[in-house]
Amino acid sequence: MKHMFLKLTLGLLLITAPFACKQASSSKKAVTDTVEQRAERLLEQMTLKEKIGQMTQICFSEVTETRDKTLRLDEELFREVIAQYQVGSFLSGTGNAAEWKQFLEKVQKTAVEESRLGIPLLIAIDHVHGSNYIDEGTIFPHNILMSCSFDTSLMARAARVTARETAPLGLSWNFAPVMDLGKNPYWPRFYETFGEDPLVCGAMGAAFVRAYQAESKKFPSQSFACGKHFIGYSDPETGWDRTPADVSDQTMAEYFMPAFQQAIDAGLQTMMVNSGEVNGRPVHASKRLLDDLLRKRMNFEGVVVTDIKDIQKLVSMHGSAANLKEAVYHAVHAGIDMNMACSSFDFITHLNELVEEGRITEARIDRSVKRILALKIRLGLMEQATPDEAHASAIGAASHKTIAEQAAAESMVLLKNQDASLPLGGDVQKIGLAGFAAHSKRLLNGPWTYEWMGAKEERNPEDMPTIYTAMQEEFPKKEIRHLQVPDFTSSKEKAAFKQKAGACDALVITVGEELYSEFKGNIENLRIGEEHRKLVALAAETNTPVAVILIEGRPRVINDIHENANAILFAGYPGIRGGTAIAGLLSGRHMPSGKLSFSYPSSVGHFTNYYRKKSQTYDPLYAFGHGLSYTEFAYSNLQLSDTLIQDAETPVKARVTVTNTGDRDAKETVLWYIRDEVGQITRPMKMLKKFEKALIPAGESKTFTFEFIPGETLSYPDGTGEMLLEKGAFRLMVKGHEEKFYYR
Ligand code: GLC
């Protein structure tokens, strides 16, 4: 009898426990609980509907009063969405810090109080180049320019600033960094990448992940990075965004995977999926890529989120699923954890049906939901999900803007400097400044700033310098003349421009690309726009030296501009202090030290990466790694500890001496390459194995070293990821010097 009673009581306890727990906050942490145990405990209390709600991310623009990113909540609608769908995550908005604070306080409070288990929301934002959706935020150069710094410590400084301006507001999930390889200059997301080299992409991306996540730990609730877009997204056949790519397993293993692997090894907790298709399969429906490759081979254990509306797009864009329900089945079966559904709740309905029909098990749902709950727990959201008043004051701090200027100045690449026309010297008194970006803030900040494709001029900060105002500041004793771009159909206007330009001692002409994002930036011709070419040609008809500033997201073909200009500076989209950085480089206050992290094409129809094969030519206008300084560096005395390598484990040491032969202190980046002369899988003509940037005082020398383990550095993966190490001849190369060696 006694046992019976006990069993009954126990039974009752078990039945009522979940409901009894909900009063005692379900997410509060017991002292000894691990993250997994806390997530498990929460999961046990959840209904299927609540679980699927956690797998759904909706755009805030669906629940604001104006149905756009403006931060005014339609509270009644928001409450309905929470009550009816138990949505677990929301995405994106734009406004000032005070608006963000008020908005997120309301959102989190409502979500916690009006849901049965009070699980806080995961709030996502695309802070891809600083805190670019906050009016007061610090805007850094886009990644393509940051990568030209070849300085991971600088990337880390930018990442820490971004975390300090993102985490305190409760923006706990940052959809950055892009880990895609910028190997196709037509691709409109080229400027979001860290360039064409796998080592540079991985090093810069990993530096961002480590620094961003570490810095965010200083705040009550943290913010995590998100690697994107897994995988094989950036080299579509036509160069157009979200169009088919054919990527062999070997190319995937040798070129696309390493950067993502470095970010995973750096502690990446979330990954966003490539919207495109690879080898005929949409990645969102590819179990081979999302499970076999990402989870089993690359050991990723975090949350996998779709890109925007990409389950719906399996029907509408790819045609790989007949209807949304089938699309949901394929995507969940492939391994996604969260659907960035953005504007539709149908995912919830269909996934519920699929589970009830037994086509998807609840155990499969539990795997995703447990990852999502663990993420929220690790972020500290259960303890505090609302904005943290104390730290939000750092947003836009002057010290942050100083770092933004340093990042821009140390990344820009001096591509040409004929007759040392830069820096502009004392003999230059009248400077003519012209071109589309001469007096623009929005073109310096670039896309993904306040709005998806960049905001209108007046939305940019009042105190942000343009190139024009920055030059006035930089050259107080010189006259800066802002010359209007002429109407090229009017010979009168052209003559007037020439007359004004000819009256100047130097001309600074800005050319490049208007702002674009993703597929909006698809182009048919890589050549730079006609109006830019004409402007430089007209300026060159005067005898005034011309310095060209390239404000662009990708390397537009500029061969004639190259001929007509005395100096050329690649400035990408340089961010909130890009104008000051450019002015500082023109005056010599900053020393140019950037090098190209990509090959600059000399033709619209034929371009290869620097790691081209023996059967290819490499004829860029400017090569990967090219970048001039206002001083000269001499390389000498390249030495290798061993030229007959016997075993794969013994380290080999290389060293080279670099001398700053000029009269100004400057930074130099040393790029170490290795060439494998013969390979059963054809080998690149050279592959970057290490880069190191250091300051070398004027007239002094510095020895740079490169130590490598032959088994690691001389081997390469086949399609299965198996590393091949083949005996034979190799070359170590550094700035025109090389040493042959053999692996026996
Ligand atoms: C976009 C982009 C992705 C971004 C996401 C959310 O389509 O592909 O990079 O993070 O939507 O804004």
Residues whose N, C-alpha, C, O or C-beta is under 5 A from the ligand:
A	BS01	GLC	D126 F175 D307 I308
